[in-house]
């Protein structure tokens, strides 16, 4: 057999294998494709929204289209719906919102996520981020290694607002509250 025929047959085999592989990938991904396309076309979705007690602000969580959700962003906006502040992007596929808590004075909002407490002084937007998770572990000693969670996050038992410009939280299994004075932050 000539080299030209061998090359032609080899190319044909590779083309058939590649076409079959593409067909298999399309078949397996098929059910997901319409959902992803719909999400991209329709844009973000508000998954949680809580107005401040005085009605001047609204804290909300936006879910952005993603192949590996959740993919959530935190915002605070004024009631005029024109002025807003981006607060945080939660780690995709890892973190998601649990609850939003407003102080009765409408001056502090706390986003309680699976991994963080993120408190924001409103207005002014000074932010405190308290980590509730555990240390992550790599399966291999390499930065390119896959990773796994270090275990369940700490759970918040209660959030209180003892005074204007402050919030307190208590973790499950503890009797003591930790108080954060937002007014003592730099830039206020």
QUIKA-V708224 format. One record per backbone hydrogen bond with DSSP energy under -0.5 kcal/mol. CO is the residue of the C=O (numbers start at 1). NH is the residue of the N-H. If there is no record, write none. Layout:
co = <CO/CO>
nh = <NH/NH>
This chain:
co = <2/3/4/5/6/7/8/9/10/11/12/13/14/15/16/17/18/19/20/21/22/23/24/25/26/29/29/30/31/32/33/34/35/36/37/38/39/45/45/48/50/52/56/57/58/59/60/61/61/62/62/63/70/71/72/73/74/74/75/76/77/78/82/83/85/88/88/91/91/96/99/101/103/103/107/108/109/109/110/110/111/111/112/112/115/115/116/117/117/118/119/120/121/126/128/128/129/130/132/137/140/142/146/148/155/155/158/160/163/165/165/167/168/169/170/170/171/178/179/180/180/181/182/185>
nh = <6/7/8/9/10/11/12/13/14/15/16/17/18/19/20/21/22/23/24/25/26/27/28/29/30/32/33/34/35/36/37/38/39/40/41/42/43/47/63/61/59/55/79/52/77/50/75/47/48/64/73/45/93/64/90/62/87/88/60/85/58/81/84/78/76/74/90/94/95/114/112/110/53/106/122/103/111/120/101/112/113/118/98/99/132/133/113/119/130/111/128/109/125/121/119/130/131/117/154/148/142/145/139/137/157/172/170/168/166/182/183/180/160/178/157/158/174/169/181/167/182/184/185/188>
